[in-house]
Amino acid sequence: MKIDVNRLKSVSRERNTTLSSILKQSGVSRNAFYSLARRRDILPRTITAIADALNMPSSEFLCDDLTASQK
């Protein structure tokens, strides 16, 4: 997975806001965002690295939002 910066900018324009405003609202710094945007496949690799470090399948520590809110 890779962040599509142009798509995010387009969505922000459609919603009459700025990318900076969206980042601030989500608690993500601009530096962190653009660092992640330059990387390719960060999420799957990160999950795999964590799963490997724990010596367990990623399905053991991943859940959907509904499951997390029920805990």
C-alpha positions in Angstrom: 0.0 0.0 0.0 1.1 3.5 -0.7 -0.5 6.8 0.2 -1.9 8.7 -2.8 -1.2 12.3 -1.8 -2.9 13.7 -4.9 -6.1 11.8 -4.0 -6.0 13.1 -0.4 -5.6 16.7 -1.7 -8.5 16.2 -4.1 -10.7 14.9 -1.3 -9.8 17.8 0.9 -10.6 20.3 -1.8 -14.0 18.5 -2.3 -14.7 18.9 1.4 -13.6 22.6 1.4 -10.7 22.0 3.7 -6.9 21.6 3.4 -4.7 18.6 3.7 -3.0 20.4 6.6 -6.3 20.7 8.4 -7.1 17.0 7.9 -3.6 16.0 9.2 -4.1 18.2 12.2 -7.5 16.7 12.9 -6.1 13.2 12.6 -3.1 13.9 14.8 -0.6 13.2 12.1 2.3 15.7 11.6 3.1 16.9 8.1 6.6 15.5 8.5 5.3 12.0 9.5 2.7 12.1 6.7 5.2 13.0 3.9 7.7 10.5 5.3 5.0 7.7 5.0 3.9 9.0 1.6 7.4 8.5 0.2 7.5 4.9 1.4 6.0 2.0 -0.4 4.1 -0.9 1.3 4.9 0.4 4.8 1.8 -1.1 6.5 2.1 -4.7 5.3 5.8 -4.8 6.0 5.3 -3.3 9.4 2.6 -5.8 10.3 4.8 -8.7 9.0 7.8 -7.4 11.0 5.7 -7.2 14.2 4.3 -10.7 13.6 7.8 -12.1 13.0 9.1 -10.5 16.1 6.3 -12.0 18.1 6.6 -15.3 16.3 2.8 -15.4 15.7 0.5 -14.8 12.8 -0.7 -11.2 12.3 -4.3 -12.3 12.6 -3.6 -12.8 16.3 -3.1 -9.1 17.0 -5.2 -7.5 14.3 -8.9 -6.7 14.8 -11.5 -4.6 13.1 -12.8 -1.3 14.7 -15.9 -3.0 16.0 -14.0 -5.7 17.9 -11.6 -3.1 19.4 -14.5 -0.9 20.6 -16.1 -3.9 22.3 -13.1 -4.6 24.5 
